[in-house]
Amino acid sequence: MRWYMSNQHIVDCAMRALLYEVSATPKPGLVDRQNNGAHHDMNFFSFIDSSVSLNSYFNKIRNYIELTYGNHASSFLPADAIFKNLVPLGIEAEVKMKAVTNGVNTHKGAIYALGLLTAAALENSMLLKKYDISHILDRVSEYVAPSLSTVFMAAESDESYGVQQYRTLGLLGARGEAFSKYASVTEFGLPSLELAIEKGCNFNDAMIHALLNLMAHVVDSNVIGRHDLDMLSRSQSRAKEVLDKGSVFSDMGKMAINAYDEWCNKAYVSHGGCADLLAVTLFLYFIKATTTL
């Protein structure tokens, strides 16, 4: 069946996004092939193990979408119904992740983001017989819209970064990114990746350039959770300085990247949210490369 093979491609794109993201080096403050960044409880191999554990998660999403739509589907089911059935799969994936990382949260944000995107891409594959980035992002926004307010307003005992920052700062975090159709990715991440590739950069450097643009602009809840808004502002200023010095396109820029990496590691600054958005950027880039089935 043609859609069967196409759906496997979508799952492969999700896995590639995870593996490429952690492999990009150097990522200031984040785990990469060079160092553990501003982290003491995880390393490159933690992320490899975690990524492998999530392969079954993406395949379960694939199985669910295929069983839901079969060969005769003609219209999209209600988004909230799809989202409701994705939730237990995400919870199960998080349990598996922590089982292989000794309880460390390596990919919680990616489980959420790439799970939504994988499901939306699979729905596009089944119903529209093509990969359309705008349709995929529209569908993701539809998934989270009904629950966006209730999650924050009802979770009075929830002490996660996201809920705390909604209460104190009005920030919507990962849920807000999904609802916005990953505006940070379409405005900063993906264009920066594609620009670097067009300029002849190798893929590693293109990923770093995309990450730096995300770090310079995204209000990252991980940085605020570890520190505060002031530290986020300081780190974003440094990211912008790196971009101004040439980013991956010049020797001065590359020296600035390494200096920024050292600063983040010493200051305990980790733009983990931006790492997740880099994975989203990569997923969309890989999907975009396949325009029709």
N, C-alpha and C positions, 0 to 999 in steps of 0.2 A: 504494500500500500504506500502511495507516494507521501501521504501526510505522516505516516509512521516514521519514515526516514527524516522528514523535515523536522518533526518534533524531537527526534534524537539530536539534531543539530542545535536546537534551542537549549536543550539540557547541556550539551557540550559547551555552548557559549557561556553559560552560567559558571561551569567548572573552570573554564579558561580564565574568566574574569577574576575568580578567586586566586588562582595560581599566578597569574600575571601581576596582580596587585601586590602580593607579598614579595614577588621577585624583583619588582622595580627598586632600583638602588642608585643613589642614596635617597631615602625618604626622611627628611628632618623630623626627629622625635618618634619615628615609627619603626617597627620591626622590618628589617630587610635582610639582604644577603651579607651585609657588611657588619651590622650590629643589632642589638635589641632595642635601640632607641631609648625612649624614656620609660622602659618597662623592665621589671626585675622578675616577672613571673611567666614570661613567654619568650620564645625565640622563633627563628625562621622555621624550624622543624615542627614547632607547636602548630604553626599555621598550615603547614603541609598536612599534618595528621588531621587537623580540624577540617580542612578542605576535603580530604578524602572521605571523611565521615559524612559529609553533606551531599555526596553524590546520590545516595539513596533518597534524600529529601527531594531533590529536584526531579528524580524519577517518579517519586510518589505523586508529586504535583502533576507530572505528565500523565501518569496513569489515571488520576482523578479527572483531569480535563478530557482525556480520551474517552473514558467511560461515560462521562456526563454528556458529551456531544455525539459520540459515535460517528457513524457515517452519514447520518441523515439530518443533522442539525441545520437549521436555516436562520436562526436568530440567536442573539446573545441572551443568556439567562440574566436575571437581576444580579447586579454587581454585589449587593450585600449578601446574597445567597452564596456566591462563589467565595467571597471573603470569609464568611462564617466557616466554611469547610477548609479553608487554608490555615486557619488559626491552630487547630490541633496538630497539623502537620509541622507547623513552625515550632510549637512547643516540644514536640517529639524530637525535632532536629536539634534544638538547644540542649536537650538532655543528652543526646548522643555526642554532641560537640564537647560538652563538659566531661563526659566519660573518658574521652581520649586526651583531654588537656588537663586532667586532674582538677577540674572545677573552674578553670580559667576561662573567661569570656574572650574568645578570640574573634568570633564571627557573629555575635548576636545581631548587630546592625545589618550585616550582609544577609543573614537569614531572612530578615524582614524585607529588605529592599529587593534582593534578587529573587526571593520567593514570589513577591508581587509581580515583578517584571516577567519572570518565567511563566507564570500563569497567564498573564495578559498576552504575552507573545504566543503562547500555545492556543489561546482562544482565537487570535488573529489567524494563526495557521489553519485551524480547523474550519473557521467560518469564512474568512476572506481569501484564503489561499495565497496570502502574501504577508510579508513582514513590513509593516508600516509603523515607523517610529512614533508618529503623532497619534495614531490610533492606540498603540500600546500604552503610551503615556496618559492618554485620555482615560483609558480603562483602569489604569492604576489609580488615578484620582477618584474615579467612581467607586472603586473598592473601599477606599478609606473615608470617603466623605460622610457616610451616615454615622460612623463611630467616632469621628474626630473629636467632637465636643463631649460626648458621653464618656469617653475614655478618661479625659482629664477631669471633668466635673464630678464623676462618680468615684474616682479612685482616691478617696481622702487618705487612705492608709498607705498608698503607694509612695515609696521613697526613692524611686528611680530618678536619675538625672532629668529625664524628660519631664516627668510630672512636677518635680520640684521647681524646675526652671519655668514651667508654664505658670505656676502659682506666683512666683516671685518676679519673673521678668516678662511673662507673656509670650515666651518662645514656644514654638510647636515642635521643634526638633525633627526627628526622623519621620514622624507622621505628617508634619507640615511639609517636608520635602516631597513626600509621596503625593500629598494633596495638590501641591503646586506643579505637579507633573515633572518633578525633578528640574525645576527652573535653574538651579545652580549648575546642574550638569549641562543643560542645553545652552546656557549663557556663557559659562566659563570652562567647564571640563572638556566637553566634546569638541568645541571649536579650537581650544588650545591644543588638544591632542592631534587633531587633523592638520592644524597649521604647522606644527612641528614636523609631522610626517611629510607634508608638502615641501617643507624647507630642506628635506633630506636627512633629518635626524634618524638615528636608529630607534627602534620601538621603545627601548628602555628610557632613553632620554626624552622621547615624546611623552611617555607616562609621567616622568618627573615634572616636565613643564606643565602638564595638565594639573598635576597635584598642587604645584606651587600656586597656580591661578585659583584653585579651589581654596587653598589655605589663606590666600590673601583676601578673599571675599566672603567666605561662608562663616556664619555665626555658629561655631562648633561647640556643641554642648559638652563634649569631652573636656575641652580646655577650661570651660567655665566651671564644670563639675570639680575638676582638680584644683582650680584656682579661682578666678573671678573674671569679670568683664575687662578689667584693666589689663590682666595678663593676656587675654585674647587680643586686645588692641595692640599690645606690644609685639606679640608674635605676628600678627597680620602686617604690622609695619615692617617687620624684618623680612617677611615674605615678599612684600612689595619692593623692598630695597633690592632683593635678589633679582626680581624681574627687571627692575630698572638697570641693573648691572649686566643684563644680557641673558640671564637664566642659563639654559643649556646651550645657547648659541654662541657663547664666548668663553674664553679661558677665565676672564674675570668673573663671569657669572657662575661658572662651575666652582671656582674658589669660594664664592659667596654662598653657594649651596652647602658646601662642606662646613663652612663656618656656622651657618644657620643650623645645620644638623648638630654640631657640637653644642651650640647654645640651647637648643631644645632639650637635648639629653641632660645637660647639667641643670636646666631650669625645671625639669620634670614636666615638659610640655608635650602633649601628644594630641595631634589633630586626628583622633580616631574616626570622627564623623566624616572628615574629608577622605580618609582611607576608604570608607564605605562608598563614598560618592565617586571615588576613582574606580572602584569595582563596577559601579553603575555605569560610569562613562565607558568602561571597557566592554561591558555587556552590550550596550547600545551600539558601540562602534562595530562589534562583531556581527550583531544582528543587521545593522545598516549595510554591511558589506554584502548581504544576501537580500536583494531587493524583491525577488519573486521566487516562488517555489517551482 
